[in-house]
Amino acid sequence: MAFYARYTRQLAGAWRRTYAVTAMIALYLNVFVLVAQLFMKVPALKALAPTQSEPPFKMTQLVVLAIFVVLGVFATLRFRNEQLRAL
């Protein structure tokens, strides 16, 4: 969706918001996997949550989700009003 909004629709109209939302979702999923990998590979984090179902892991993922929701809302609102700059 982000690719289509950016390159086919040229971020016209509501496609700007679609681009911002889908780009934030893609970035969140990458960070989600990063956190999971960190809890699997870093010994100190693995000791806190060896099976990744313990509260430290869940709280970390919840905090990351909350941060991305807030940043996504701000990005969507701000990107909606800005003009597209030449890349």
Z-matrix of the N, CA and C atoms (Angstrom, degrees):
N
C 1 1.450
C 2 1.530 1 110.84
N 3 1.336 2 116.57 1 -42.93
C 4 1.468 3 119.36 2 -179.09
C 5 1.530 4 110.51 3 -62.93
N 6 1.314 5 116.17 4 -42.84
C 7 1.459 6 120.75 5 179.43
C 8 1.528 7 110.49 6 -62.16
N 9 1.321 8 116.32 7 -45.52
C 10 1.464 9 121.54 8 179.48
C 11 1.533 10 110.72 9 -62.57
N 12 1.330 11 116.38 10 -44.69
C 13 1.465 12 120.39 11 -179.38
C 14 1.524 13 111.19 12 -63.67
N 15 1.334 14 116.14 13 -39.15
C 16 1.461 15 119.70 14 -175.85
C 17 1.524 16 112.66 15 -76.85
N 18 1.316 17 116.91 16 -49.37
C 19 1.458 18 119.59 17 -169.66
C 20 1.526 19 114.11 18 -97.11
N 21 1.302 20 119.20 19 -32.55
C 22 1.462 21 120.25 20 -179.69
C 23 1.520 22 110.87 21 -88.04
N 24 1.324 23 116.34 22 -47.63
C 25 1.459 24 120.52 23 -177.57
C 26 1.526 25 113.56 24 -91.43
N 27 1.315 26 118.48 25 -4.02
C 28 1.465 27 123.61 26 176.86
C 29 1.528 28 113.18 27 54.41
N 30 1.330 29 116.71 28 32.88
C 31 1.467 30 123.45 29 178.15
C 32 1.533 31 112.53 30 57.32
N 33 1.308 32 116.11 31 35.28
C 34 1.462 33 120.50 32 -179.20
C 35 1.525 34 110.64 33 -84.03
N 36 1.309 35 116.00 34 133.20
C 37 1.455 36 121.85 35 174.57
C 38 1.525 37 113.31 36 61.17
N 39 1.325 38 115.73 37 -128.72
C 40 1.467 39 121.53 38 -177.33
C 41 1.520 40 112.48 39 -69.02
N 42 1.327 41 117.96 40 -13.56
C 43 1.457 42 120.53 41 179.05
C 44 1.527 43 111.79 42 -66.87
N 45 1.330 44 117.41 43 -22.69
C 46 1.476 45 119.96 44 175.54
C 47 1.522 46 109.78 45 -63.21
N 48 1.323 47 116.29 46 -45.70
C 49 1.466 48 120.49 47 179.50
C 50 1.527 49 110.51 48 -66.15
N 51 1.336 50 116.89 49 -41.34
C 52 1.462 51 120.99 50 178.06
C 53 1.520 52 110.58 51 -59.33
N 54 1.312 53 116.11 52 -43.18
C 55 1.468 54 120.69 53 179.00
C 56 1.522 55 110.99 54 -61.68
N 57 1.319 56 117.07 55 -47.40
C 58 1.462 57 120.70 56 -178.46
C 59 1.524 58 111.44 57 -62.24
N 60 1.315 59 116.92 58 -43.85
C 61 1.472 60 120.59 59 -178.65
C 62 1.525 61 110.84 60 -66.97
N 63 1.321 62 117.75 61 -47.71
C 64 1.465 63 119.43 62 -177.04
C 65 1.522 64 111.96 63 -69.27
N 66 1.320 65 118.03 64 -33.00
C 67 1.463 66 120.13 65 176.02
C 68 1.530 67 110.71 66 -66.35
N 69 1.319 68 117.12 67 -39.88
C 70 1.466 69 120.19 68 177.73
C 71 1.533 70 111.23 69 -67.29
N 72 1.307 71 117.76 70 -38.20
C 73 1.467 72 120.48 71 177.80
C 74 1.525 73 110.37 72 -64.09
N 75 1.320 74 116.98 73 -43.24
C 76 1.464 75 120.70 74 178.90
C 77 1.524 76 110.69 75 -62.35
N 78 1.319 77 116.85 76 -43.29
C 79 1.459 78 120.03 77 178.89
C 80 1.524 79 111.02 78 -65.60
N 81 1.335 80 117.64 79 -40.59
C 82 1.462 81 120.62 80 178.04
C 83 1.529 82 110.96 81 -60.58
N 84 1.320 83 117.47 82 -43.88
C 85 1.458 84 119.78 83 179.71
C 86 1.521 85 111.59 84 -62.31
N 87 1.321 86 117.75 85 -37.39
C 88 1.456 87 120.90 86 175.80
C 89 1.524 88 111.20 87 -64.37
N 90 1.328 89 117.28 88 -42.49
C 91 1.464 90 120.78 89 179.10
C 92 1.519 91 110.86 90 -69.03
N 93 1.331 92 117.66 91 -35.45
C 94 1.464 93 121.79 92 175.52
C 95 1.526 94 110.51 93 -57.23
N 96 1.333 95 116.06 94 -47.36
C 97 1.462 96 120.78 95 178.60
C 98 1.533 97 110.28 96 -65.78
N 99 1.323 98 117.80 97 -38.48
C 100 1.463 99 121.00 98 177.15
C 101 1.521 100 111.07 99 -58.50
N 102 1.315 101 117.40 100 -46.78
C 103 1.464 102 121.14 101 179.75
C 104 1.530 103 110.35 102 -62.63
N 105 1.316 104 116.86 103 -42.79
C 106 1.466 105 120.06 104 178.50
C 107 1.525 106 110.88 105 -62.15
N 108 1.321 107 116.74 106 -42.27
C 109 1.462 108 120.57 107 178.04
C 110 1.528 109 111.48 108 -64.98
N 111 1.309 110 116.43 109 -39.61
C 112 1.465 111 119.43 110 178.02
C 113 1.524 112 111.20 111 -62.17
N 114 1.325 113 116.34 112 -41.57
C 115 1.466 114 119.20 113 179.13
C 116 1.530 115 111.88 114 -69.79
N 117 1.323 116 117.89 115 -21.17
C 118 1.459 117 120.30 116 176.89
C 119 1.518 118 112.28 117 -86.83
N 120 1.342 119 118.35 118 -32.25
C 121 1.465 120 121.74 119 -169.62
C 122 1.523 121 114.70 120 -102.45
N 123 1.319 122 118.44 121 -31.93
C 124 1.467 123 121.23 122 -177.09
C 125 1.531 124 108.06 123 -84.89
N 126 1.336 125 117.14 124 120.31
C 127 1.464 126 119.66 125 -174.99
C 128 1.533 127 114.60 126 -56.06
N 129 1.302 128 117.97 127 -41.05
C 130 1.468 129 120.32 128 -178.85
C 131 1.532 130 111.35 129 -64.84
N 132 1.322 131 116.84 130 -39.67
C 133 1.463 132 120.12 131 178.69
C 134 1.529 133 111.32 132 -74.24
N 135 1.329 134 116.02 133 -35.56
C 136 1.465 135 119.32 134 178.22
C 137 1.528 136 110.69 135 -64.36
N 138 1.315 137 116.97 136 -33.54
C 139 1.466 138 120.43 137 177.64
C 140 1.531 139 110.73 138 -67.23
N 141 1.323 140 117.40 139 -32.43
C 142 1.468 141 121.11 140 178.44
C 143 1.529 142 112.31 141 -72.36
N 144 1.331 143 116.33 142 -36.40
C 145 1.467 144 120.34 143 -176.40
C 146 1.531 145 109.67 144 -144.64
N 147 1.328 146 117.29 145 78.55
C 148 1.469 147 119.65 146 -175.75
C 149 1.534 148 114.38 147 -65.40
N 150 1.316 149 118.72 148 -30.63
C 151 1.472 150 120.12 149 -179.52
C 152 1.529 151 112.82 150 -106.73
N 153 1.298 152 118.00 151 2.88
C 154 1.464 153 125.57 152 -179.21
C 155 1.526 154 112.48 153 59.91
N 156 1.294 155 116.76 154 28.12
C 157 1.463 156 120.15 155 173.22
C 158 1.525 157 110.36 156 -122.17
N 159 1.317 158 116.64 157 5.26
C 160 1.459 159 122.09 158 179.39
C 161 1.528 160 110.75 159 -81.97
N 162 1.337 161 116.37 160 161.56
C 163 1.472 162 120.65 161 -178.65
C 164 1.534 163 115.88 162 -56.48
N 165 1.351 164 121.70 163 -38.45
C 166 1.471 165 118.48 164 179.64
C 167 1.531 166 113.08 165 -59.96
N 168 1.320 167 116.43 166 -40.27
C 169 1.462 168 120.04 167 178.75
C 170 1.525 169 111.02 168 -66.87
N 171 1.320 170 116.42 169 -46.65
C 172 1.461 171 120.59 170 -179.56
C 173 1.524 172 111.94 171 -63.43
N 174 1.328 173 116.72 172 -40.46
C 175 1.474 174 120.11 173 179.28
C 176 1.527 175 110.98 174 -66.57
N 177 1.326 176 116.43 175 -39.59
C 178 1.469 177 119.57 176 178.24
C 179 1.517 178 110.34 177 -62.63
N 180 1.322 179 116.98 178 -44.23
C 181 1.462 180 119.89 179 179.32
C 182 1.528 181 111.17 180 -66.53
N 183 1.305 182 116.88 181 -35.73
C 184 1.469 183 120.54 182 177.69
C 185 1.527 184 111.42 183 -66.18
N 186 1.330 185 116.80 184 -41.45
C 187 1.470 186 120.80 185 177.74
C 188 1.523 187 110.34 186 -64.50
N 189 1.325 188 116.88 187 -42.87
C 190 1.470 189 120.56 188 178.22
C 191 1.530 190 109.90 189 -61.84
N 192 1.327 191 117.05 190 -43.58
C 193 1.467 192 120.56 191 178.10
C 194 1.523 193 111.25 192 -61.12
N 195 1.329 194 117.15 193 -44.58
C 196 1.467 195 120.90 194 -179.98
C 197 1.527 196 111.01 195 -61.98
N 198 1.316 197 116.41 196 -41.86
C 199 1.476 198 120.48 197 178.69
C 200 1.527 199 109.84 198 -61.76
N 201 1.326 200 117.13 199 -44.17
C 202 1.460 201 119.74 200 -178.78
C 203 1.514 202 112.60 201 -69.66
N 204 1.316 203 117.84 202 -32.54
C 205 1.469 204 119.74 203 176.28
C 206 1.526 205 109.50 204 -64.50
N 207 1.319 206 117.02 205 -46.62
C 208 1.469 207 120.78 206 179.88
C 209 1.522 208 110.48 207 -63.65
N 210 1.334 209 117.08 208 -48.33
C 211 1.465 210 119.70 209 179.58
C 212 1.527 211 111.78 210 -64.42
N 213 1.326 212 116.92 211 -35.18
C 214 1.460 213 120.35 212 178.16
C 215 1.509 214 112.35 213 -65.27
N 216 1.328 215 116.79 214 -40.72
C 217 1.468 216 120.15 215 177.90
C 218 1.524 217 109.94 216 -64.02
N 219 1.336 218 116.81 217 -46.73
C 220 1.468 219 119.77 218 179.09
C 221 1.527 220 111.36 219 -63.02
N 222 1.321 221 117.39 220 -41.91
C 223 1.466 222 120.78 221 -179.59
C 224 1.521 223 110.67 222 -64.48
N 225 1.322 224 116.94 223 -41.79
C 226 1.464 225 120.36 224 -179.66
C 227 1.522 226 111.27 225 -65.51
N 228 1.307 227 116.76 226 -44.15
C 229 1.464 228 119.91 227 -179.94
C 230 1.524 229 111.78 228 -66.94
N 231 1.312 230 116.86 229 -41.98
C 232 1.455 231 119.55 230 -177.80
C 233 1.530 232 111.52 231 -74.25
N 234 1.312 233 117.22 232 -42.08
C 235 1.463 234 120.89 233 -177.87
C 236 1.519 235 111.44 234 -66.47
N 237 1.303 236 116.72 235 -26.62
C 238 1.461 237 121.16 236 179.57
C 239 1.521 238 111.20 237 -62.50
N 240 1.330 239 117.53 238 -32.45
C 241 1.458 240 121.33 239 -173.52
C 242 1.524 241 114.19 240 -98.27
N 243 1.309 242 117.86 241 -14.35
C 244 1.464 243 119.65 242 -177.34
C 245 1.520 244 111.50 243 -83.29
N 246 1.302 245 115.29 244 150.79
C 247 1.453 246 120.49 245 175.51
C 248 1.520 247 109.01 246 -83.94
N 249 1.319 248 116.62 247 147.85
C 250 1.456 249 122.40 248 178.97
C 251 1.521 250 108.89 249 -69.97
N 252 1.312 251 116.10 250 127.73
C 253 1.469 252 120.83 251 178.11
C 254 1.524 253 108.46 252 -93.38
N 255 1.289 254 116.17 253 149.03
C 256 1.462 255 120.48 254 177.80
C 257 1.522 256 109.43 255 -66.24
N 258 1.328 257 115.46 256 132.75
C 259 1.464 258 120.46 257 -179.26
C 260 1.502 259 111.24 258 -94.93
